[in-house]
């Protein structure tokens, strides 16, 4: 047999055998029984991108349901909005916990993760509608039952993780304020997002922002480059690359202790929605950083904002966390969750390029969530 052919056969064998080995390793990996409540009210498509990445981590790290020791299903194991097949008929359902269920749910559950409470709106659900404009809500917002569940879980010193937009529209102010008080943090009212292009001719650009800008500044929207838009009720700030930003992509920066504890890479770029939270007496383990110019700093200072603000907030007991960004929003292949060590496939899953948005999941969100849940699991397993 020629040497070159033998090399090809060895390579092909390795390609076929290594995944099988890692599948077997994953199958026999020690399971971590933990009852986790997942809430996602923003599910306008079958892909369930707002919580699929969280479910991926739970499966890959072998967190399973206590009752049957089965992995969590991203399709079924969550509370919130449910699209119903066939999608063309636009039928949907909801899976909500009732008031009568909350005490029992808090007693038997170990953790709760609020992936997204924003909800589904008319324009998101019905095709052929202009998605760039605001529309009426079909379902969503943090409600009284959600608050009571948070309260009961908090009172029992159980793990609570919440993400961006838990406190802003469409959540009612009463529910928003008392949930903030229960968590010991304060929402400033400001939210923002990176845009690869601020050109209004781009598809699905939220043109309602331009109306806000014209009303506030009495001049037309003239931005075309990449940038960041920050909003608060009727106020808007536009930071454009070159004028207000040296680099338009926000980054998440973690201190040395956080990087060591959770195996995080710092900095890492982030391109989804975020909100600005006052952590009050809580710990900040990661921060958003905007690379502003002097002109950008002046613009932010005019609204009492700075170019750094919390990205991940942690209470003193390490039992309550708030992610100030749409962290779980990612479409990741579910099949890959059943292979041990898959996150090590650098070059295939993500690159070294700072602007590669896949890096956020593999180098930041995955190790952070795994670290939080593993630390908590180990603490309750000792009891």
HELIX and SHEET records of a PDB file:
HELIX    1   1 UNK A    3  UNK A   27  1                                  25    
HELIX    2   2 UNK A   52  UNK A   60  1                                   9    
HELIX    3   3 UNK A   87  UNK A   89  5                                   3    
HELIX    4   4 UNK A   99  UNK A  101  5                                   3    
HELIX    5   5 UNK A  102  UNK A  108  1                                   7    
HELIX    6   6 UNK A  122  UNK A  125  1                                   4    
HELIX    7   7 UNK A  144  UNK A  155  1                                  12    
HELIX    8   8 UNK A  173  UNK A  183  1                                  11    
HELIX    9   9 UNK A  208  UNK A  217  1                                  10    
HELIX   10  10 UNK A  256  UNK A  262  1                                   7    
HELIX   11  11 UNK A  294  UNK A  301  1                                   8    
HELIX   12  12 UNK A  334  UNK A  338  5                                   5    
HELIX   13  13 UNK A  342  UNK A  344  5                                   3    
HELIX   14  14 UNK A  358  UNK A  360  1                                   3    
HELIX   15  15 UNK A  361  UNK A  365  3                                   5    
HELIX   16  16 UNK A  366  UNK A  381  1                                  16    
SHEET    1   A 2 UNK A  32  UNK A  33  0                                        
SHEET    2   A 2 UNK A  63  UNK A  64  1                                        
SHEET    1   B10 UNK A  91  UNK A  95  0                                        
SHEET    2   B10 UNK A  79  UNK A  84 -1                                        
SHEET    3   B10 UNK A  36  UNK A  40  1                                        
SHEET    4   B10 UNK A 111  UNK A 116  1                                        
SHEET    5   B10 UNK A 159  UNK A 163  1                                        
SHEET    6   B10 UNK A 320  UNK A 323  1                                        
SHEET    7   B10 UNK A 308  UNK A 314 -1                                        
SHEET    8   B10 UNK A 283  UNK A 292 -1                                        
SHEET    9   B10 UNK A 245  UNK A 254 -1                                        
SHEET   10   B10 UNK A 268  UNK A 270 -1                                        
SHEET    1   C 2 UNK A 120  UNK A 121  0                                        
SHEET    2   C 2 UNK A 137  UNK A 139 -1                                        
SHEET    1   D 4 UNK A 235  UNK A 240  0                                        
SHEET    2   D 4 UNK A 227  UNK A 232 -1                                        
SHEET    3   D 4 UNK A 186  UNK A 195 -1                                        
SHEET    4   D 4 UNK A 274  UNK A 278 -1                                        
END                                                                             
